[in-house]
Amino acid sequence: MANAAIQLIGINKSFGPVHANRDIHLEVPRGTIHGIIGENGAGKSTLMSILYGFYQADRGDILVNGTKASIKTPNDAIASGIGMVHQHFMLVDNFTVLENIILGTEGNALLNTSIAKARAELKRLEREYGLEVNPDAVVEDLAVGLQQRVEILKALYRGADILILDEPTGVLTPAEADHLFRILARLKEEGKTVILITHKLREIMAITDNVSVMRQGTMVATRKTSETTVEELAELMVGRRVLLRVEKGPANPGAVKLSVKNLTVRDARKVEMVKDVSFEVRAGEIVGIAGVAGNGQSELIGTIAGLRKALSGTVLLDGEPIDVTGTADPGNLRDRGLAHVPEDRHHVGLVLAYEEQENAILGYHDHKQYLTGFFLNRSAIRADAEEKIRNYDIRPANPHLKTANFSGGNQQKIVLAREIEKDPGVLIVGQPTRGVDVGAIEFIHKRLIAMRDAGKAVLLISVELDEIRSLSDRILVMFDGRIVGERDGEAGEGELGLLMAGVERREAAE
């Protein structure tokens, strides 16, 4: 392919018994936006990690602009004109934008001269690609969308002609995502090649020229985006028909199960992240909280779940108080019927070094069904794990496998199975499908709707507006630590996006 920016030929990669990439062939035309999609564990991230030098293929060749390349480290990738913007930004928070961009490339004993040259080059890149950002701003003070621009500028500053973006819109508002798409289109116009890894099929349809689909470590199809559909792509990813919309009947709200009144929470820096928040969740309804990450949602649900203390306010569970300013304990709350699926499954929801069967009872390990006297009943624990594996289609179906070896979507199913199968009266769910593929999303959504229809109260936090709108019976929007609006589940994306950006609140104050 004469105009290919990237050619991957016969790429194979194994990790022990797991064959992550099987004889992968991929061609990415120069000056295009090429999407790569697939289920969790399909091998996309491994493939891109090989291209960027984090891993080396066991077999196969990489060609960059028609020339065979030896990419053994990220520095080799950068030297070949390849840059990568990671899902979790690789920035130094207390450095300025300019300091982050030149970090590792100073290359001049007279640092002031290097900085002056870098500042001029940064201004040129900003003008050329519409990536305006204050070079003297401290990164931790920037909105997430601007931090992402810094990552893109950092790659361009290092001479990238080929840019890999991994799940780039996961933490963006709809308006920020739209702006990112305009930036990517501008990069394409200037002759850059973009490889976009995402599980959001609508984004694939909106921005890409071509899309490749991976399944179980193989490349199963490549399509021109204009000649395919969301439905076809979903079926290619999963290997079966997938329901892309949430089917649910009307809610039948009952008694108040969870009541939050005038809750105020400070973080470790003594900054108020939750400011005088009040709301209720009733039996038989899903209440969604929408908002850009960092606007207090994490602190809110962490406090209700007993993971952090509140400065003031009250929380009632079934009419009885939770001591959120003092001794609230997650174990006690579980015993009272409040289950919590945390936003960060790796650091809060799971112990990755434990076996699947051990994580399947984490937090419930002192319940009688798992004990024989004072000792754990290993056969009961294994039988319980095997039942959850069957009911939740957890793959691979091995309760002895270390949890770190499961894909993100299957790790999420382990947490959901553990919490839902205890039949809680109130379920708090943070980012239920973050980084999860379309097949697992369908499964998780069905489970949450089944919880609602069984008369449970569900509090849902998600940065995915489609998810909030599809699942929620009522939607609360958080901005700057406050509830700035309440809407029903039929609210439009644009209206919610403005609330998430604080527009309505600011206008009302003027």
C-alpha positions as CSV (number, residue, x, y, z in Angstrom):
1,M,0.0,0.0,0.0
2,A,2.0,3.0,-1.3
3,N,0.2,5.6,0.8
4,A,0.2,3.7,4.0
5,A,1.5,5.6,7.1
6,I,1.5,2.3,9.1
7,Q,1.6,-1.3,8.1
8,L,1.5,-4.1,10.6
9,I,2.3,-7.5,9.1
10,G,1.8,-10.8,10.9
11,I,2.0,-9.3,14.4
12,N,1.9,-12.0,17.1
13,K,2.2,-11.4,20.9
14,S,1.7,-13.9,23.7
15,F,1.8,-13.4,27.5
16,G,2.4,-16.9,28.9
17,P,-0.6,-19.0,27.7
18,V,-2.6,-15.9,26.5
19,H,-2.2,-15.2,22.8
20,A,-3.1,-11.5,22.8
21,N,-2.4,-10.8,19.1
22,R,-2.7,-13.5,16.5
23,D,-1.2,-12.8,13.0
24,I,-2.5,-9.2,12.9
25,H,-2.4,-7.4,9.5
26,L,-3.3,-3.7,9.5
27,E,-2.8,-0.9,7.0
28,V,-3.5,2.7,8.0
29,P,-3.6,5.2,5.0
30,R,-1.6,8.4,5.4
31,G,-3.6,11.5,6.2
32,T,-6.7,9.6,7.6
33,I,-8.4,9.0,10.9
34,H,-8.5,5.2,11.5
35,G,-10.6,3.7,14.3
36,I,-9.7,0.5,16.1
37,I,-12.5,-1.1,18.1
38,G,-13.0,-4.4,19.9
39,E,-14.2,-6.0,23.1
40,N,-12.2,-5.7,26.3
41,G,-9.4,-8.2,25.9
42,A,-9.6,-8.2,22.1
43,G,-5.9,-7.1,21.9
44,K,-6.3,-3.5,20.8
45,S,-4.2,-2.0,23.6
46,T,-1.5,-4.7,23.1
47,L,-1.3,-3.9,19.4
48,M,-0.9,-0.2,20.0
49,S,1.6,-0.8,22.8
50,I,3.7,-2.8,20.3
51,L,3.4,0.1,17.8
52,Y,4.5,2.6,20.4
53,G,7.3,0.4,21.8
54,F,5.9,-0.6,25.2
55,Y,6.0,-4.2,24.1
56,Q,7.9,-6.0,21.3
57,A,6.1,-8.4,19.0
58,D,7.1,-12.1,19.2
59,R,6.8,-12.2,15.4
60,G,5.9,-9.8,12.6
61,D,7.0,-6.5,11.1
62,I,6.2,-2.8,11.4
63,L,6.5,-0.5,8.5
64,V,6.3,3.3,8.9
65,N,5.7,5.2,5.7
66,G,6.8,2.1,3.7
67,T,10.0,1.6,5.6
68,K,10.6,-1.3,8.0
69,A,11.0,0.1,11.6
70,S,12.6,-1.4,14.7
71,I,10.5,0.0,17.6
72,K,11.8,-1.4,20.9
73,T,11.0,1.6,23.1
74,P,8.7,4.7,23.0
75,N,11.8,6.7,22.1
76,D,12.1,4.6,18.9
77,A,8.4,5.3,18.2
78,I,8.9,9.0,18.7
79,A,12.0,8.9,16.4
80,S,9.8,7.2,13.8
81,G,7.2,10.1,14.0
82,I,4.7,8.2,16.2
83,G,3.1,9.9,19.2
84,M,0.6,8.6,21.7
85,V,-2.0,10.3,23.9
86,H,-2.9,7.9,26.7
87,Q,-6.3,7.5,28.3
88,H,-4.8,8.5,31.7
89,F,-2.7,11.6,30.9
90,M,1.1,11.4,31.4
91,L,1.6,15.0,32.7
92,V,3.3,16.4,35.8
93,D,0.5,18.2,37.6
94,N,2.5,20.9,39.3
95,F,4.5,21.8,36.1
96,T,3.4,24.4,33.6
97,V,2.2,23.6,30.2
98,L,5.5,24.6,28.6
99,E,7.5,22.6,31.2
100,N,5.5,19.5,30.5
101,I,5.9,19.9,26.7
102,I,9.7,20.2,26.8
103,L,10.2,17.7,29.6
104,G,12.8,15.2,28.4
105,T,13.7,17.1,25.2
106,E,15.5,20.1,26.7
107,G,18.7,19.2,24.9
108,N,20.5,22.5,25.6
109,A,22.9,23.5,28.4
110,L,21.5,27.0,28.2
111,L,18.0,26.1,29.4
112,N,16.6,29.6,28.9
113,T,17.5,29.4,25.2
114,S,15.7,26.0,25.0
115,I,12.6,27.4,26.7
116,A,12.5,30.4,24.4
117,K,12.7,28.2,21.3
118,A,10.1,25.8,22.8
119,R,7.7,28.7,23.5
120,A,7.9,29.9,19.9
121,E,7.4,26.4,18.5
122,L,4.4,25.9,20.9
123,K,2.8,29.1,19.6
124,R,3.2,27.9,16.0
125,L,1.6,24.6,16.8
126,E,-1.3,26.2,18.6
127,R,-2.0,28.5,15.6
128,E,-1.6,25.8,13.1
129,Y,-3.8,23.2,14.7
130,G,-6.3,25.2,16.8
131,L,-4.8,24.0,20.1
132,E,-4.8,27.2,22.1
133,V,-3.7,26.9,25.7
134,N,-1.8,29.2,28.1
135,P,1.8,27.9,28.1
136,D,2.4,29.3,31.6
137,A,-0.7,27.8,33.2
138,V,0.0,25.0,35.8
139,V,-1.5,21.8,34.5
140,E,-3.4,20.9,37.6
141,D,-5.3,24.2,37.2
142,L,-6.5,23.3,33.7
143,A,-9.8,21.7,32.8
144,V,-9.5,18.1,31.5
145,G,-10.1,19.1,27.9
146,L,-7.2,21.5,28.0
147,Q,-5.0,18.9,29.6
148,Q,-5.7,16.7,26.7
149,R,-4.6,19.5,24.3
150,V,-1.3,19.6,26.2
151,E,-0.8,15.9,25.5
152,I,-1.5,16.4,21.8
153,L,0.8,19.4,21.7
154,K,3.5,17.4,23.5
155,A,3.3,14.7,20.8
156,L,3.3,17.3,18.0
157,Y,6.3,19.1,19.5
158,R,8.2,15.9,19.4
159,G,7.5,15.7,15.6
160,A,4.7,13.2,15.5
161,D,3.1,12.7,12.1
162,I,1.2,9.7,13.4
163,L,-0.9,10.2,16.5
164,I,-2.5,7.3,18.6
165,L,-5.3,8.4,20.9
166,D,-6.6,5.9,23.5
167,E,-10.2,6.4,24.6
168,P,-9.8,10.2,24.3
169,T,-13.3,11.3,25.2
170,G,-13.8,9.3,28.4
171,V,-13.6,12.4,30.6
172,L,-14.8,15.1,28.3
173,T,-18.1,17.0,28.2
174,P,-20.0,16.7,24.8
175,A,-18.8,20.2,23.9
176,E,-15.2,19.3,24.7
177,A,-15.5,16.1,22.7
178,D,-16.9,18.1,19.7
179,H,-13.9,20.5,20.0
180,L,-11.5,17.5,20.1
181,F,-13.1,16.2,16.9
182,R,-12.5,19.5,15.2
183,I,-8.9,19.4,16.3
184,L,-8.5,15.8,14.9
185,A,-10.1,17.0,11.6
186,R,-7.6,19.8,11.5
187,L,-4.7,17.4,12.1
188,K,-6.0,15.3,9.2
189,E,-6.3,18.4,6.9
190,E,-2.6,19.1,7.7
191,G,-1.6,15.6,6.6
192,K,-1.3,14.0,10.0
193,T,-2.5,10.4,10.5
194,V,-4.7,9.6,13.6
195,I,-5.3,6.2,15.1
196,L,-8.3,6.3,17.4
197,I,-9.0,3.6,20.0
198,T,-12.5,3.9,21.4
199,H,-15.4,1.7,22.5
200,K,-17.9,4.5,21.5
201,L,-19.2,3.4,18.2
202,R,-21.0,6.7,17.5
203,E,-17.7,8.5,17.7
204,I,-16.3,6.0,15.2
205,M,-19.1,6.9,12.8
206,A,-18.7,10.6,13.4
207,I,-15.0,11.1,12.9
208,T,-13.2,8.2,11.3
209,D,-12.5,7.4,7.6
210,N,-11.9,3.7,8.2
211,V,-12.4,1.3,11.1
212,S,-10.8,-2.0,12.0
213,V,-12.5,-4.5,14.3
214,M,-10.6,-6.9,16.6
215,R,-12.0,-9.9,18.3
216,Q,-10.2,-12.4,20.6
217,G,-6.8,-11.2,19.4
218,T,-7.5,-11.3,15.7
219,M,-8.3,-8.6,13.2
220,V,-11.7,-9.7,11.9
221,A,-12.7,-6.8,9.6
222,T,-11.8,-3.4,8.2
223,R,-14.5,-1.2,6.8
224,K,-14.8,2.2,5.2
225,T,-16.8,4.1,7.9
226,S,-19.2,5.5,5.3
227,E,-20.0,1.9,4.2
228,T,-20.8,0.4,7.6
229,T,-23.3,0.9,10.5
230,V,-23.2,0.9,14.2
231,E,-25.1,-2.3,14.3
232,E,-22.7,-4.1,11.9
233,L,-19.7,-2.9,13.9
234,A,-21.2,-4.1,17.2
235,E,-22.0,-7.5,15.8
236,L,-18.4,-7.8,14.4
237,M,-17.0,-6.9,17.8
238,V,-19.0,-9.4,19.8
239,G,-19.8,-12.1,17.3
240,R,-23.5,-11.8,17.8
241,R,-26.4,-9.3,17.5
242,V,-26.1,-6.6,20.2
243,L,-28.9,-4.5,21.7
244,L,-27.6,-1.0,21.4
245,R,-30.4,0.8,23.2
246,V,-31.6,0.2,26.8
247,E,-35.1,-1.3,26.9
248,K,-37.0,-0.4,30.0
249,G,-40.5,0.3,31.0
250,P,-41.6,3.2,33.2
251,A,-40.4,3.4,36.7
252,N,-42.6,2.8,39.7
253,P,-41.0,4.7,42.5
254,G,-41.8,3.7,46.1
255,A,-40.6,4.8,49.5
256,V,-37.5,6.9,49.9
257,K,-34.5,4.6,50.5
258,L,-31.7,7.1,50.5
259,S,-31.9,10.7,51.6
260,V,-29.1,13.2,51.4
261,K,-29.5,16.6,53.1
262,N,-27.1,19.6,53.0
263,L,-24.1,17.4,52.6
264,T,-20.7,19.2,52.4
265,V,-17.4,17.3,51.9
266,R,-13.8,18.5,51.8
267,D,-11.0,16.7,50.1
268,A,-7.5,16.0,51.5
269,R,-6.5,19.6,50.6
270,K,-9.4,21.0,52.7
271,V,-11.1,22.1,49.5
272,E,-14.9,21.8,49.5
273,M,-15.7,19.4,46.7
274,V,-19.4,18.8,47.7
275,K,-21.3,21.9,48.7
276,D,-24.6,21.7,50.5
277,V,-26.0,18.9,48.3
278,S,-29.5,17.4,48.9
279,F,-31.5,14.8,47.0
280,E,-33.4,11.5,47.5
281,V,-33.5,8.1,45.8
282,R,-36.6,6.0,46.0
283,A,-37.2,2.3,45.7
284,G,-37.8,1.3,42.1
285,E,-35.9,4.1,40.4
286,I,-32.5,5.0,39.0
287,V,-31.3,8.4,39.8
288,G,-28.3,9.4,37.6
289,I,-25.8,12.1,38.5
290,A,-24.2,13.6,35.4
291,G,-21.1,15.8,35.5
292,V,-17.6,16.2,34.2
293,A,-15.1,14.3,36.3
294,G,-13.8,16.4,39.2
295,N,-16.9,18.2,40.1
296,G,-17.6,16.4,43.3
297,Q,-19.3,13.2,42.2
298,S,-16.5,11.0,43.5
299,E,-16.4,12.6,46.9
300,L,-20.2,12.5,47.1
301,I,-20.6,8.7,46.6
302,G,-17.5,8.0,48.6
303,T,-19.0,9.7,51.5
304,I,-22.4,8.0,51.2
305,A,-20.6,4.6,51.0
306,G,-18.6,5.3,54.2
307,L,-15.2,5.7,52.5
308,R,-14.6,9.4,53.6
309,K,-16.0,11.8,56.2
310,A,-18.3,14.7,55.5
311,L,-17.8,18.2,57.0
312,S,-21.5,18.5,57.6
313,G,-24.9,17.2,56.5
314,T,-27.0,14.1,57.0
315,V,-27.6,10.9,55.1
316,L,-30.5,8.6,55.9
317,L,-30.6,4.9,54.8
318,D,-34.2,3.6,55.1
319,G,-34.9,6.5,57.4
320,E,-32.0,5.7,59.8
321,P,-29.0,7.9,59.9
322,I,-25.5,7.1,58.5
323,D,-22.9,8.8,60.6
324,V,-21.1,10.5,57.7
325,T,-19.3,13.0,59.8
326,G,-17.9,10.4,62.2
327,T,-17.9,6.6,62.2
328,A,-19.7,5.5,59.0
329,D,-18.2,2.1,58.0
330,P,-18.5,0.4,54.6
331,G,-18.9,-3.0,56.2
332,N,-21.7,-1.9,58.5
333,L,-23.4,-0.2,55.5
334,R,-23.2,-3.4,53.5
335,D,-24.9,-5.2,56.4
336,R,-27.6,-2.5,56.3
337,G,-28.3,-3.1,52.6
338,L,-26.2,-0.5,50.9
339,A,-23.8,-1.9,48.2
340,H,-21.2,0.1,46.4
341,V,-19.6,-0.4,43.0
342,P,-16.7,2.1,43.1
343,E,-15.5,4.2,40.2
344,D,-12.0,3.0,40.5
345,R,-12.2,-0.8,40.4
346,H,-8.5,-1.3,40.5
347,H,-7.7,0.7,43.6
348,V,-11.0,0.4,45.6
349,G,-13.1,-2.4,44.1
350,L,-10.5,-5.2,43.7
351,V,-7.2,-6.6,45.0
352,L,-5.6,-7.4,41.6
353,A,-3.1,-9.9,43.1
354,Y,-6.0,-11.9,44.6
355,E,-7.7,-14.8,42.8
356,E,-11.1,-14.2,41.2
357,Q,-12.8,-16.2,43.9
358,E,-11.2,-14.1,46.6
359,N,-12.4,-10.9,45.1
360,A,-15.8,-12.3,44.6
361,I,-16.4,-12.2,48.3
362,L,-14.2,-9.2,49.2
363,G,-16.0,-7.3,52.0
364,Y,-18.4,-10.1,52.6
365,H,-15.8,-12.7,53.7
366,D,-17.0,-12.7,57.3
367,H,-20.5,-13.8,56.2
368,K,-21.5,-17.2,57.6
369,Q,-22.0,-18.8,54.2
370,Y,-18.2,-18.4,53.6
371,L,-17.1,-19.7,57.0
372,T,-16.6,-22.9,58.8
373,G,-16.2,-21.8,62.4
374,F,-13.5,-19.2,62.4
375,F,-12.0,-20.3,59.1
376,L,-12.8,-19.6,55.4
377,N,-14.7,-22.4,53.7
378,R,-12.8,-22.7,50.5
379,S,-15.2,-25.1,48.8
380,A,-18.1,-22.8,49.5
381,I,-16.2,-19.8,48.3
382,R,-15.2,-21.6,45.0
383,A,-18.8,-22.8,44.5
384,D,-20.1,-19.2,45.0
385,A,-17.5,-17.8,42.5
386,E,-18.4,-20.4,39.9
387,E,-22.1,-19.5,40.1
388,K,-21.3,-15.8,39.7
389,I,-19.0,-16.6,36.8
390,R,-21.9,-18.5,35.1
391,N,-24.5,-15.9,35.9
392,Y,-22.4,-12.9,34.8
393,D,-20.5,-14.5,31.9
394,I,-17.1,-13.7,33.4
395,R,-14.3,-14.8,31.1
396,P,-12.2,-16.8,31.4
397,A,-14.3,-19.0,33.7
398,N,-11.5,-19.7,36.1
399,P,-12.0,-18.8,39.8
400,H,-8.3,-19.5,40.6
401,L,-7.0,-16.9,38.0
402,K,-5.4,-13.8,39.4
403,T,-7.8,-10.9,38.9
404,A,-5.1,-8.8,37.3
405,N,-5.2,-11.2,34.3
406,F,-8.9,-10.5,33.5
407,S,-9.8,-7.7,31.0
408,G,-11.4,-4.5,32.3
409,G,-14.9,-5.5,31.4
410,N,-14.6,-8.9,33.2
411,Q,-13.1,-7.2,36.2
412,Q,-16.1,-4.9,36.3
413,K,-18.4,-7.9,36.1
414,I,-16.6,-9.5,39.2
415,V,-17.4,-6.3,41.2
416,L,-21.0,-6.1,40.0
417,A,-21.6,-9.8,40.7
418,R,-20.2,-9.4,44.2
419,E,-22.4,-6.4,45.1
420,I,-25.6,-7.2,43.2
421,E,-25.9,-10.8,44.2
422,K,-26.1,-9.7,47.9
423,D,-29.5,-8.2,46.9
424,P,-29.0,-4.8,48.5
425,G,-31.8,-2.3,48.9
426,V,-29.7,0.5,47.7
427,L,-27.0,0.2,45.0
428,I,-24.5,3.0,44.4
429,V,-22.7,2.5,41.0
430,G,-19.8,4.7,39.9
431,Q,-18.8,4.7,36.2
432,P,-20.3,1.2,35.6
433,T,-19.1,0.8,32.0
434,R,-15.8,2.9,32.1
435,G,-13.5,1.2,29.6
436,V,-16.0,-1.6,29.0
437,D,-16.8,-3.0,25.5
438,V,-20.2,-2.9,23.9
439,G,-21.2,-6.5,24.7
440,A,-20.4,-6.0,28.4
441,I,-22.2,-2.6,28.4
442,E,-25.4,-4.3,27.2
443,F,-25.1,-6.9,30.0
444,I,-24.4,-4.4,32.8
445,H,-27.3,-2.1,31.7
446,K,-29.7,-5.0,31.8
447,R,-28.6,-5.9,35.3
448,L,-29.1,-2.4,36.5
449,I,-32.6,-2.2,35.0
450,A,-33.4,-5.5,36.6
451,M,-32.4,-4.1,40.0
452,R,-34.7,-1.1,39.5
453,D,-37.6,-3.3,38.4
454,A,-37.0,-5.5,41.5
455,G,-37.8,-2.4,43.6
456,K,-34.2,-1.5,44.4
457,A,-32.9,2.1,44.6
458,V,-30.0,2.8,42.3
459,L,-27.8,5.8,42.4
460,L,-25.7,6.0,39.2
461,I,-22.7,8.2,38.6
462,S,-21.3,8.4,35.1
463,V,-19.5,10.8,32.8
464,E,-21.2,9.0,29.8
465,L,-24.2,11.2,28.9
466,D,-25.7,8.5,26.7
467,E,-25.5,6.1,29.7
468,I,-27.1,8.6,32.1
469,R,-29.9,9.4,29.7
470,S,-30.6,5.8,28.8
471,L,-30.7,4.4,32.3
472,S,-31.9,7.2,34.5
473,D,-35.5,8.0,35.5
474,R,-34.3,11.2,37.0
475,I,-31.0,13.1,36.3
476,L,-29.2,15.4,38.6
477,V,-26.3,17.5,37.2
478,M,-23.3,18.4,39.3
479,F,-21.0,21.3,38.6
480,D,-18.4,22.8,41.0
481,G,-19.7,20.6,43.9
482,R,-23.3,21.5,43.6
483,I,-26.5,20.1,42.1
484,V,-27.2,22.7,39.4
485,G,-30.2,21.1,37.8
486,E,-32.7,18.2,37.8
487,R,-34.2,16.8,34.6
488,D,-36.1,13.7,33.7
489,G,-34.6,10.9,31.6
490,E,-35.8,12.5,28.4
491,A,-33.5,15.5,28.7
492,G,-31.5,16.4,25.7
493,E,-27.7,16.0,25.4
494,G,-27.2,19.7,24.7
495,E,-29.2,20.8,27.6
496,L,-27.4,18.5,30.0
497,G,-24.0,19.4,28.5
498,L,-24.6,23.1,29.2
499,L,-25.5,22.3,32.8
500,M,-22.4,20.1,33.1
501,A,-20.3,23.1,32.0
502,G,-22.0,25.4,34.5
503,V,-23.5,27.6,31.8
504,E,-27.0,27.9,33.2
505,R,-25.8,28.6,36.7
506,R,-23.4,31.3,35.5
507,E,-26.0,33.0,33.4
508,A,-28.5,32.9,36.2
509,A,-26.0,34.7,38.5
510,E,-25.3,37.5,36.0
